[in-house]
Amino acid sequence: MFQSLLDLPTGVFAEFDRLQRALAPAAGSIRAVPRAFPAINIAQNAESVDIDVFVPGIDPAQLDVQVDRGLLTISGERRGATPEDGAKVSIYASERYTGRFKRAISLSDDVDADKVSARYRDGVLRISVPRRQAAQPRRVAIQ
């Protein structure tokens, strides 16, 4: 029949507890699990590959976008918001990423790296990489 959790050997729960304690220093809390920064969305259609990079609060002058040998690299820096002028501050939680960052995206062979464009608006960096005309689908006339 069914076995209740109370009937399981206590060793199972002890093992889960041990694993949780072993992982706790690496992960901090469940809210502090490290993620890639900045978050990105990548979409493609027949004309282009569009990348949205979510960088709220970062001055666009602190961002750098480069394309080299099929690799699109986005880098920059987010400065901390805590006072550093000697004021005594107790920080209870700090979930916002600060510091230098770099993300790299591999581009397909059918894009035109010479025509990449980037614009920043409302905390989102939109990078558009057009596809080459030769890579565009086209209708073939039947004779």
C-alpha positions as CSV (number, residue, x, y, z in Angstrom):
1,M,0.0,0.0,0.0
2,F,1.1,3.6,0.6
3,Q,4.0,4.4,2.9
4,S,3.8,7.6,4.9
5,L,6.7,9.9,5.3
6,L,6.8,9.1,9.0
7,D,7.5,5.5,8.1
8,L,10.6,6.3,6.1
9,P,13.9,5.7,7.7
10,T,15.3,8.8,9.4
11,G,18.5,8.4,7.5
12,V,16.7,9.8,4.4
13,F,15.9,13.1,6.1
14,A,19.3,13.3,7.7
15,E,20.9,12.9,4.2
16,F,18.6,15.7,2.8
17,D,19.6,17.9,5.7
18,R,23.3,17.2,5.2
19,L,23.1,18.0,1.5
20,Q,21.2,21.3,2.2
21,R,23.9,22.4,4.8
22,A,26.7,21.4,2.3
23,L,25.2,23.5,-0.4
24,A,24.2,26.5,1.8
25,P,27.6,28.3,1.8
26,A,27.8,28.1,-2.0
27,A,24.3,29.3,-2.8
28,G,23.6,31.6,0.2
29,S,19.9,31.7,0.3
30,I,17.4,30.6,-2.3
31,R,17.1,34.3,-3.3
32,A,20.8,34.7,-3.8
33,V,21.4,31.9,-6.3
34,P,23.7,33.4,-8.9
35,R,22.4,34.0,-12.4
36,A,23.9,35.3,-15.5
37,F,23.9,39.1,-15.6
38,P,22.7,40.9,-17.5
39,A,19.6,38.8,-18.6
40,I,19.2,38.6,-22.3
41,N,16.5,37.5,-24.8
42,I,17.4,36.4,-28.3
43,A,14.9,36.2,-31.1
44,Q,15.4,35.6,-34.8
45,N,13.3,35.9,-37.9
46,A,14.1,35.8,-41.7
47,E,15.6,39.3,-41.7
48,S,17.6,39.5,-38.4
49,V,18.7,38.2,-35.0
50,D,17.5,40.6,-32.3
51,I,19.1,40.6,-28.8
52,D,17.5,42.4,-25.9
53,V,20.0,43.0,-23.0
54,F,18.3,44.1,-19.8
55,V,20.6,46.6,-18.1
56,P,18.4,49.0,-16.0
57,G,20.2,51.7,-14.2
58,I,23.4,51.4,-16.3
59,D,24.6,54.4,-18.2
60,P,24.8,53.5,-21.9
61,A,28.3,55.0,-21.9
62,Q,29.4,52.2,-19.6
63,L,28.3,49.5,-22.2
64,D,30.5,48.1,-24.9
65,V,29.3,46.0,-27.8
66,Q,31.8,44.3,-30.1
67,V,31.5,41.7,-33.0
68,D,34.6,39.7,-33.8
69,R,34.8,36.5,-35.8
70,G,31.2,35.5,-35.3
71,L,31.1,36.3,-31.6
72,L,29.0,39.2,-30.2
73,T,30.3,40.5,-26.9
74,I,28.4,42.8,-24.5
75,S,30.4,44.1,-21.6
76,G,30.1,46.9,-19.1
77,E,30.0,47.8,-15.4
78,R,27.2,48.5,-12.9
79,R,28.4,50.7,-10.0
80,G,27.3,50.0,-6.5
81,A,24.5,52.1,-4.9
82,T,25.8,51.9,-1.3
83,P,27.6,54.9,0.1
84,E,31.4,54.5,0.1
85,D,32.4,57.8,1.8
86,G,33.1,56.2,5.2
87,A,29.5,56.2,6.4
88,K,28.8,53.2,8.6
89,V,26.1,51.2,6.8
90,S,24.6,47.8,7.7
91,I,23.5,46.0,4.6
92,Y,20.9,43.2,5.3
93,A,20.4,42.1,1.8
94,S,22.2,42.9,-1.5
95,E,20.6,41.2,-4.5
96,R,21.5,43.6,-7.2
97,Y,24.6,42.7,-9.2
98,T,27.4,45.3,-9.1
99,G,30.7,45.2,-10.9
100,R,32.0,44.3,-14.3
101,F,30.2,41.9,-16.6
102,K,30.6,40.3,-20.0
103,R,28.2,38.2,-22.1
104,A,29.2,36.5,-25.3
105,I,26.8,35.3,-28.0
106,S,27.8,33.1,-30.9
107,L,26.3,34.3,-34.1
108,S,25.4,32.1,-37.1
109,D,27.3,32.3,-40.4
110,D,24.4,33.9,-42.3
111,V,24.4,37.3,-40.4
112,D,26.0,40.5,-41.7
113,A,28.4,41.5,-38.9
114,D,29.2,44.8,-40.6
115,K,25.6,46.1,-40.2
116,V,25.0,45.5,-36.5
117,S,23.1,48.2,-34.8
118,A,22.5,48.9,-31.1
119,R,20.2,51.3,-29.3
120,Y,19.4,51.8,-25.6
121,R,16.0,52.8,-24.3
122,D,14.3,52.4,-20.8
123,G,17.0,50.1,-19.5
124,V,17.0,47.7,-22.5
125,L,19.9,47.5,-24.9
126,R,18.4,46.3,-28.3
127,I,21.0,44.8,-30.6
128,S,19.9,44.0,-34.1
129,V,22.1,41.8,-36.4
130,P,20.7,41.7,-39.9
131,R,20.9,38.5,-42.0
132,R,22.7,38.6,-45.4
133,Q,20.5,39.0,-48.4
134,A,21.8,35.7,-49.8
135,A,20.5,33.9,-46.6
136,Q,17.0,35.4,-47.0
137,P,14.3,33.0,-48.2
138,R,13.1,33.8,-51.7
139,R,10.4,32.4,-54.0
140,V,11.6,30.7,-57.1
141,A,9.5,31.2,-60.2
142,I,8.5,28.1,-61.9
143,Q,8.6,28.2,-65.7
